[in-house]
Amino acid sequence: MSKLTDSVKRLLNHVTSTKTEKVVNAYVHALTAKYPKYRYVVGVDANTVFRMLWTVPEWLSDLIITCTRPKPKGHIKQ
């Protein structure tokens, strides 16, 4: 278990950052821009995870993301 823990720590140290100003700048742009972006991808981890989703239409990437999420209690199927 120690090897797994060490591997996860190394991975997180590689993909995470303490530069929170990038996130704040994305929020500010989203709130103040006349034409904000549909998606704000900030950080190495987000770029890695969502790189594949950029190649498909936005509606398909939304479908892929939402299909893997649990439905809230009381969800009505359409």
N, C-alpha and C positions, 0 to 999 in steps of 0.2 A: 504494500500500500504506500510505502514511503516513496518509491520510484514514481508512482502515479501522481502523488501529491507534488513532488518536485517538478515533474513534467508540466503539470497544470500551472504551477507558479511561474515557470520559465515562459510558457506560452502567454500567460496574462501579462507578464512584465514586458514581453515583446510587443503585444498589440495594444496595450493600454497606455494612456498618457496623462500627465498631470497638467497639460495645457488646456485648461477649461475655457480659455478665451476663445478658442475655435468654436465651441458649442455656443457660447454667449453671442459671438458674432453672427452665427447662423440664426439664432433666435431673433436678434435685432433686425437682421435683414428680412426675415419672414414677416415680422410685424410692421416694418416701416417701408418696405419696397412697394412701389406701385404695382409691379408684376412679380410677386414672389414665386419662387420655384415650387414645383410639385413635391420634390424630394430634396432634403438636405442630408447628405451623407458626410458625416464628420468622423474622421479617424481611420486608422489602418484596419481595425476589426470590421467596421461597417463596409469599407471598400472591399475587403476580402469576401465577406458574406454576400453582399449584394451585387458583386461584379457580374455574376451569371444572370441576375434578374434584370440587368440593364439591357440585355440583348433581346428581350421579349417586350411586347407591348405592355404599357402600364396596367391595363385592365387585367392582363394575365398574371403579372407579378403580384398585383393585389390579391387575386384569387389564390395563388400559390401561398402567399403569406397568411391569408385568413383561413385557409383550409387546415393549416397545421395548428391553429390556436384552438383552445377549448371554448366551447360555446357557453355563455352565461346561463345560469339557472333561469328557466322561464323563457328561453329562446323559442321564437315561433318560426317554424320552417316555412319557407315561401316557395 
